[in-house]
Amino acid sequence: MAKSNEPIWWSLFSAGGVVAALLIPVHIFLTGIAGPLGWLPPEAFDYARLQALLSHPITRLYCFVLISLPLFHGAHRIRFTLVDLGIRGVDMLLAVVCYGAAIAGTLVTAGILWNF
């Protein structure tokens, strides 16, 4: 029986879906709605305080997960949507492009968070 790397991509797809469904809406609500409307204290959005928060390793890990896992979710969805639309002859090329873009985005995210 041939071994496949599909379980890796499916697990990243699943984890990215969970992050996209649970963490991103909360993050958008807090930073995009509650903060600007004044429901949170103004000092919570002070630049120095946010910079100090982002210097903590747990916050960097949160940001890494918040960005990288949905990239793999989107790559998997785009790949299989294109396959369902009838682009079947270049399945390997689609996989390389989609997952390569997600890996590149993850590496860029890791680089930015590492050097922050």
C-alpha positions, -999 to 999 in steps of 0.1 A, spaced: 0 0 0 14 34 -10 20 59 16 4 93 11 9 128 26 -28 136 24 -33 131 62 -9 160 68 -28 184 45 -62 173 59 -51 178 95 -38 213 86 -71 220 67 -90 209 98 -70 229 123 -71 260 100 -109 256 98 -112 255 136 -90 286 139 -109 304 112 -142 296 128 -134 302 164 -104 326 169 -106 349 139 -142 362 146 -133 369 183 -101 386 172 -120 407 147 -147 416 172 -121 427 198 -98 447 176 -122 458 149 -154 465 167 -151 466 205 -119 487 205 -130 514 181 -164 517 197 -149 523 231 -161 491 247 -126 483 258 -104 507 277 -83 530 254 -51 521 270 -56 485 258 -47 498 223 -17 519 233 12 512 210 37 506 238 14 482 255 7 463 223 44 461 215 51 447 249 23 422 245 37 411 211 71 406 226 58 378 248 64 343 232 28 331 239 14 360 220 37 354 191 26 318 190 -10 329 190 -4 352 161 15 325 143 -14 301 147 -39 328 139 -22 335 105 -6 302 94 -33 276 99 -60 295 80 -35 298 51 -34 260 49 -72 258 52 -76 282 23 -50 264 2 -67 231 6 -101 246 -2 -88 264 -33 -71 233 -45 -101 210 -42 -124 237 -56 -103 240 -87 -103 202 -90 -141 201 -86 -144 228 -114 -127 204 -138 -90 212 -136 -78 176 -131 -48 172 -154 -25 195 -133 -34 182 -99 2 180 -87 9 215 -100 -22 228 -81 -10 211 -49 25 225 -53 12 261 -59 -15 260 -33 4 244 -5 36 262 -15 19 295 -11 6 284 23 41 273 33 56 306 20 31 326 40 39 306 71 76 311 66 71 349 61 49 350 92 74 331 113 102 354 100 83 386 109 73 373 143 108 361 151 124 394 142 97 416 159 
